């Protein structure tokens, strides 16, 4: 739970930085990777993260960056558009919300949420889909960068036995 806009933006900078690491490890060829025929492809999950930043915040009355790239599935476009969206969050929040308003309610998807819960959901949503993306990355033969600790490949590059 966030008690200040600053505590959220510090967490957001760290988490969005992790997402950028994931996006930068993608290749154009990997973007069509799916777990099941009806599941979201790796590239679609990435665009979903790009789109959700502006979409979720706009529901809460905060205008953040909204990509005009309509799901152009290239790894470079994902990185560029995500960086723009993620970077827009802190200034948009600072311009629209104050710390003492974080318990105020906003209508989110037909429910009343505290503003702080919108921020928590934005971060958790990011983590959830980023984790899905790492599974698809492994299936596509990509090296997964470590986020909260070394990845399998990073353990190996350190000359250590990977933890399995």
C-alpha positions as CSV (number, residue, x, y, z in Angstrom):
1,X,0.0,0.0,0.0
2,X,1.2,3.5,-0.9
3,X,1.0,6.3,1.6
4,X,2.5,8.9,-0.7
5,X,2.8,9.6,-4.4
6,X,6.6,9.6,-4.0
7,X,6.6,6.0,-2.5
8,X,4.5,4.8,-5.5
9,X,6.7,6.6,-8.0
10,X,9.9,5.1,-6.5
11,X,8.3,1.7,-6.7
12,X,7.0,2.4,-10.2
13,X,10.4,3.4,-11.5
14,X,11.9,0.2,-10.2
15,X,9.1,-2.0,-11.5
16,X,8.9,-0.3,-14.9
17,X,12.7,-0.6,-15.2
18,X,12.3,-4.4,-14.8
19,X,9.6,-4.4,-17.5
20,X,12.0,-2.5,-19.8
21,X,14.6,-5.2,-19.2
22,X,12.1,-7.9,-20.2
23,X,11.0,-5.9,-23.3
24,X,14.7,-5.3,-24.3
25,X,15.3,-9.1,-24.3
26,X,12.5,-9.7,-26.9
27,X,13.1,-10.3,-30.6
28,X,10.7,-9.6,-33.4
29,X,10.5,-13.4,-34.0
30,X,9.5,-14.1,-30.4
31,X,6.4,-11.8,-30.4
32,X,4.1,-14.5,-31.9
33,X,4.9,-17.1,-29.2
34,X,1.8,-18.4,-27.4
35,X,1.2,-21.1,-24.8
36,X,-2.1,-22.2,-26.4
37,X,-3.7,-21.4,-29.7
38,X,-6.3,-19.2,-28.0
39,X,-3.8,-17.5,-25.6
40,X,-2.3,-14.1,-25.9
41,X,0.9,-13.9,-27.9
42,X,4.1,-12.5,-26.2
43,X,3.8,-9.4,-28.3
44,X,0.2,-8.9,-27.4
45,X,1.0,-9.2,-23.7
46,X,3.6,-6.5,-24.2
47,X,1.2,-4.2,-25.9
48,X,-1.3,-4.9,-23.2
49,X,1.1,-3.5,-20.7
50,X,1.8,-0.4,-22.8
51,X,-1.9,0.3,-23.3
52,X,-3.0,-0.4,-19.7
53,X,-0.9,2.4,-18.2
54,X,-2.8,5.2,-19.9
55,X,-6.1,3.3,-19.8
56,X,-6.1,2.5,-16.1
57,X,-5.0,5.9,-15.1
58,X,-7.5,7.6,-17.3
59,X,-10.3,5.7,-15.6
60,X,-9.0,7.2,-12.4
61,X,-9.0,10.7,-13.8
62,X,-5.2,10.9,-14.6
63,X,-4.1,11.7,-18.1
64,X,-0.9,9.7,-18.9
65,X,0.7,8.8,-22.2
66,X,-1.5,6.8,-24.5
67,X,0.3,5.1,-27.4
68,X,-0.9,5.9,-30.9
69,X,1.0,2.8,-32.3
70,X,-1.9,0.4,-32.8
71,X,-0.3,-2.8,-31.8
72,X,2.6,-2.6,-34.3
73,X,4.3,-5.8,-33.2
74,X,8.0,-5.0,-33.3
75,X,10.2,-5.4,-30.3
76,X,11.7,-2.0,-30.8
77,X,8.3,-0.3,-30.9
78,X,7.3,-2.1,-27.7
79,X,10.4,-0.8,-25.9
80,X,9.9,2.8,-27.2
81,X,6.2,3.0,-26.5
82,X,6.5,1.4,-23.1
83,X,9.2,3.8,-22.0
84,X,7.0,6.8,-23.1
85,X,4.0,5.4,-21.1
86,X,6.0,4.5,-18.0
87,X,7.8,7.8,-17.9
88,X,4.5,9.7,-18.1
89,X,3.2,8.2,-14.9
90,X,5.0,10.2,-12.2
91,X,4.5,13.6,-13.7
92,X,0.8,12.8,-14.5
93,X,0.2,11.7,-10.9
94,X,2.0,14.7,-9.4
95,X,0.0,17.1,-11.5
96,X,-3.4,15.5,-10.6
97,X,-3.2,13.8,-7.1
98,X,-2.0,14.8,-3.7
99,X,-0.9,12.4,-0.9
100,X,-3.9,13.3,1.3
101,X,-6.3,12.2,-1.5
102,X,-5.0,8.6,-1.7
103,X,-8.0,7.3,0.3
104,X,-10.4,9.2,-2.0
105,X,-12.6,6.9,-4.1
106,X,-12.7,6.8,-7.9
107,X,-14.9,4.7,-10.2
108,X,-12.9,1.9,-11.6
109,X,-14.6,-0.6,-13.9
110,X,-17.9,-0.2,-12.1
111,X,-16.5,-0.3,-8.6
112,X,-15.3,2.3,-6.1
113,X,-11.6,2.0,-5.5
114,X,-9.4,4.1,-3.3
115,X,-6.8,6.0,-5.4
116,X,-4.0,4.1,-3.6
117,X,-5.6,0.8,-4.7
118,X,-5.5,2.0,-8.3
119,X,-1.7,2.4,-7.9
120,X,-1.3,-1.0,-6.2
121,X,-3.3,-2.6,-9.0
122,X,-1.2,-0.9,-11.7
123,X,2.0,-2.3,-10.2
124,X,0.5,-5.8,-9.6
125,X,-0.9,-5.9,-13.1
126,X,2.5,-5.1,-14.5
127,X,4.2,-7.9,-12.4
128,X,1.5,-10.4,-13.3
129,X,1.8,-10.0,-17.1
130,X,5.6,-9.6,-16.9
131,X,5.7,-13.1,-15.3
132,X,3.6,-14.5,-18.1
133,X,5.9,-13.0,-20.6
134,X,9.0,-14.7,-19.1
135,X,7.3,-18.1,-19.6
136,X,6.7,-17.3,-23.3
137,X,10.2,-16.0,-23.6
138,X,11.7,-19.3,-22.5
139,X,9.4,-21.2,-24.9
140,X,10.7,-18.9,-27.7
141,X,14.3,-19.7,-26.8
142,X,15.1,-16.3,-25.4
143,X,17.3,-15.6,-22.3
144,X,15.3,-14.2,-19.5
145,X,16.9,-11.4,-17.6
146,X,16.9,-11.6,-13.8
147,X,14.4,-9.3,-12.1
148,X,14.4,-10.0,-8.3
149,X,17.5,-12.1,-8.5
150,X,19.6,-13.9,-11.1
151,X,17.9,-15.8,-13.9
152,X,19.0,-19.3,-14.8
153,X,21.4,-18.0,-17.5
154,X,22.8,-15.3,-15.2
155,X,23.7,-17.9,-12.6
156,X,25.6,-19.7,-15.3
157,X,27.4,-16.6,-16.5
158,X,28.6,-16.0,-12.9
159,X,30.1,-19.4,-13.0
160,X,27.7,-20.7,-10.4
161,X,25.3,-23.6,-10.4
162,X,21.8,-22.4,-11.4
163,X,19.2,-22.8,-8.8
164,X,16.5,-25.1,-10.1
